[in-house]
Structure formats: C-alpha cells, structure tokens
Amino acid sequence: MRHIGALFGETMICLKVSINGAAFCVAGVGDHGCISAFVTWVDIEGDAGEPALPNQPGDVLLNVSGFTADQSPVHWRDIAHHLAVGDTVTVEVVDLASADPPKPTPMLPEIQENEA
C-alpha cells in the first residue's frame, strides 16, 4: 500500500513485525486508522467438549490487523499466523513512507435475532 503522503515525502507510523528474526510484515494504514499486532494462546472448549473456536486447542496465534480511515477491517499476511513454542515475535514501531499492502478482513455474519 502506498500512502498518498509518500508522494510528497511524508511518512506514517507502521508496525514492523518479524518472527525469529525473519520479516513477517510492515503494517500501516496512512494518516488515520488503527493497527495492532498481538499474540494469543487459545484453548477453549464449547458446551459439548468440542473446541469453541475454529482453531485447534492450544494454538498460539499472531494477528496483525487494523482498520483504515473509512473503518474497513484489514489484516496482513494470514488472519492468524500459527506460532510454535520458542518462537520470538518482534514488533518495532517505525515511521515509513509505505507499508505492505493489507488484505480485506471478512467480517463474521451478523447474528440474526429470532422474531417469534
């Protein structure tokens, strides 16, 4: 994604994310928006003893996501990238003229209330 300000020498705040020293992504959305990078460990069971989420029990996931100025949800690379025990995730706050292109994040369908 080329930030429009980059054409005029302007920069934007970005998150430069790496895993075990290897570049993962550079996330940025321009002058306005939101970017986050976080690691989550997931192990939740539902009512029937089945996993409550689409992930496998015990998954450790990296998520780099955000919202653009028009509040469109986006993510970089995978929606959730699987990590392993011993992985090191580094998030560096940088000021750059451009970032990796984000992907649109599909939203979950809205829950329809039963009308009885």
N, C-alpha and C positions, 0 to 999 in steps of 0.2 A: 504494500500500500504506500503510495507516495503521498505524503502530507502536502497539501497545497502550499503551505508556508515554505516548504523546502525549495520551491522555485525562487523564492526571494531570500534565501539564506537563513530562514527561520528554523527553529528546532522544536521538538516536543519531548515530553517526558515519556520514556519507554521502560519496560521491564525486559532485561536481557537474561534469559533463563538457560541454564546448562545442567546436564546430568552427567555426573562423573567426569567433569571437565570438558565434555563434548557439547557444542552448541545445540540447543533444543529449539529456541525461537527468540525473536525480538518482537515484543508485543507493544503496540502503540496505536492510538485512535485519533490523534490530532489534538486540536486545541481544547476540545470539550468531550467528555465521556468518562469512562471508568475502565480500569484494567486491574486484574487480580491474578495472583499466582499462589496456589495453595496445594498442600499435600494432605490427603485424607486417608485414614485407615478405616475400612468398612467391614463390619461383621455383625449383621443384624438378622435375626430370624423373624419371620412372619408368624401368623397365628398357627399355621399347620406345620411349623418346623422347617418350612422352606425359606430360602433367602428372601428377605423383604425387598431387596433391591436387585436390579438386573446384573449386578456384579457377583463375583464368587466370594464366599465368606473369606475374610482375612485379606482381601485385596488392599493394596496400598496404591493410591492413585494420585497423579499430578494433573492439575487442571489449571490452564492458563486461559482466562476468558475475560469478557467485559461487555461494555455497551458503547455504541457510537453516539455521536451528538444527537442523532434522531431516535435514540433509545433502542436501536436494533441490537439484539444479543449476538455476540460473535465469540469465536474461540480460535486458538492457534494450534496447528497440528491435529492431534486427536482431541475429542471432547474430554476424555480422561485417559491419560497415559499410565500404563501399569509400571510400577516400580518394584524392586526387589530389596530384600534385606541387605544392607550395606551400601545401597545407592546414596550418593550425595547430590542434593539439588541446591544450586546456587541461583539466587535472584539478585541481580545488580540493577540499581536504578541509574539510568543513563539519560542523557539529553542528546537526541539524534535528529537528523533531518528526515529519516524514513524508517519504516518498520516492515517486518514480514507481513504479507497480505493475510488478513484474518479470513475465516470461513464463517458463513452464517450459522448460527446455532438453532437447530429445530426446537421449537417450543413444545412442551407436552400439551396434549389436547385438554381443553378446558373441561372440568368436571361438570356434567350436566345434572342439575338437581331434578329429582323425580317430582313431577307435578301430579298429585293424587287428589 
